[in-house]
Amino acid sequence: MMVSVSYWCLWCVLVLADSVHTWSNSLNMYWPEFLGGNRRGYEEFGARIVGGIDATILEAPYQVSVQEEGYHFCGGAVITAVHILTATHCTEEKDASVLEIRAGSTFKDYGGVLVKVQMIIEHPYFDTDSVDFDVSILKLAQPLNFTDFIKPIPLAEPWDEWPPGTFGLITGWGVTKEGLPSSAPRNLQAVYLQITNLADCVFVYGAEKLTDRMMCVWYQDGGRDSCQGDSGGPFQVNGVLVGIVSWGSGCARAGVPGIYTKVSTVRDFIDQALQY
Ligand SMILES: *[C@@H]1O[C@H](CO)[C@@H](O)[C@H](O)[C@H]1NC(C)=O
């Protein structure tokens, strides 16, 4: 059976053959050659990020929009005045010269500041097929000035662990309905999700797909999730950056977690990248 596994980057798509579960077919998980959207979203709550609500940048002042030629395609998080944390699947095969970030705005298309990217630093072990080590750093051409609207977020430490059931906040401008690029919001969306236990995640994806760099996050009943265009964005627990939106099977399906890069396991890479 085929399960489409999709990056949450607006235009990155990955379709993998999989023998694990079959419900994806019936849920129309295939997206043809995406130029946009995807990742869950049933309209339960008037869906946003999928199932989220309008947020303001004051509630997530570390959130940035990563853009190419004026178009939002991924999220990111301010970690220093000149460094943005995002996902390698967002930056791979891109030239720093075409990228910029918008910081300090609730809206992806105006307000705040636009700052050019000077350098992309990707995890050397990133693997396109497994999406392992999905973390990268954007070095900005100009430092951000911190205000109430633009603030860095502290990173999870290597020894940090969170028990299953822990709630965290996910924010972004990704699509609010799986497979529907036109559902991409202008206003930042936010939703609370929970870290799953490992067994629930292994049940869905299979142990062979999950590496130590990955963590699983969901709203168990579905209807709330990150989705295409949220990739690279922050999952925070108590004001600490714990996860980076990475990939998943569809968006907001009941019982199907999204996969996030576990920041605590890639701190050595991040700390080195911050030397640049
Ligand atoms: C930060 O403030 C300085 C001084 O006002 C200004 O020149 C610079 O453009 C600002 N940087 C950004 C990224 O907004």
The ligand as a MOL file (V3000), in Angstrom:
LIG
                    3D

  0  0  0     0  0            999 V3000
M  V30 BEGIN CTAB
M  V30 COUNTS 14 14 0 0 0
M  V30 BEGIN ATOM
M  V30 1 C 18.2730 47.7780 13.3640 0
M  V30 2 O 18.3620 49.1220 13.7860 0
M  V30 3 C 19.3160 49.8890 13.0320 0
M  V30 4 C 19.4030 51.2640 13.6920 0
M  V30 5 O 18.1580 51.8690 13.7640 0
M  V30 6 C 18.8760 49.9650 11.5930 0
M  V30 7 O 19.8040 50.6920 10.8220 0
M  V30 8 C 18.7760 48.5470 11.0370 0
M  V30 9 O 18.2770 48.5730 9.7110 0
M  V30 10 C 17.8750 47.6930 11.9080 0
M  V30 11 N 17.9440 46.3080 11.4470 0
M  V30 12 C 16.8950 45.6390 11.0560 0
M  V30 13 C 17.1170 44.2450 10.5940 0
M  V30 14 O 15.7590 46.0790 11.1020 0
M  V30 END ATOM
M  V30 BEGIN BOND
M  V30 1 1 1 2
M  V30 2 1 1 10
M  V30 3 1 2 3
M  V30 4 1 3 4
M  V30 5 1 3 6
M  V30 6 1 4 5
M  V30 7 1 6 7
M  V30 8 1 6 8
M  V30 9 1 8 9
M  V30 10 1 8 10
M  V30 11 1 10 11
M  V30 12 1 11 12
M  V30 13 1 12 13
M  V30 14 2 12 14
M  V30 END BOND
M  V30 END CTAB
M  END
